[in-house]
Amino acid sequence: MITANKKNGENLAAQLRRKKLPHYYMSMGSVRLETDGNTWYVRQDPRVE
């Protein structure tokens, strides 16, 4: 996960693409990661102002 928007995270994204690694942008709000021991679940909650 890239915790920046596409404009600011492009350098890291390019590195991940070269290694053929998936990537996702998450720039606003809170990111939650949970696992049941086998599967990871990722959720992004919107930023509350």
C-alpha positions in Angstrom: 0.0 0.0 0.0 1.2 3.4 -0.9 0.0 5.9 1.7 0.1 8.9 -0.7 -1.9 10.0 -3.7 -0.9 9.0 -7.2 1.1 12.2 -7.8 3.2 11.9 -4.7 3.5 8.1 -4.7 4.5 7.6 -8.4 8.2 7.0 -7.6 7.5 4.2 -5.3 4.8 2.8 -7.6 7.3 2.7 -10.5 9.7 0.7 -8.3 7.0 -1.8 -7.4 5.9 -2.1 -11.1 9.5 -3.0 -12.1 9.4 -5.8 -9.6 5.9 -6.8 -10.7 4.5 -6.2 -7.3 0.9 -5.1 -6.9 0.3 -1.7 -5.2 -2.7 0.4 -4.1 -3.0 4.0 -3.2 -4.6 5.1 0.1 -4.2 8.8 0.8 -7.2 10.0 2.9 -8.6 8.6 6.1 -7.5 5.7 8.2 -6.4 2.3 6.9 -7.2 -0.8 8.9 -5.5 -4.2 8.4 -6.9 -7.3 9.9 -6.1 -11.0 9.5 -7.7 -14.3 10.5 -4.3 -16.0 10.2 -4.7 -16.9 6.6 -6.3 -13.9 4.8 -5.5 -10.2 5.2 -8.4 -7.7 5.0 -7.7 -4.1 4.3 -10.3 -1.3 4.8 -10.0 2.4 4.4 -12.3 4.6 6.5 -12.9 8.1 5.2 -11.4 11.0 6.9 -13.8 12.8 9.3 -13.4 16.5 9.6 
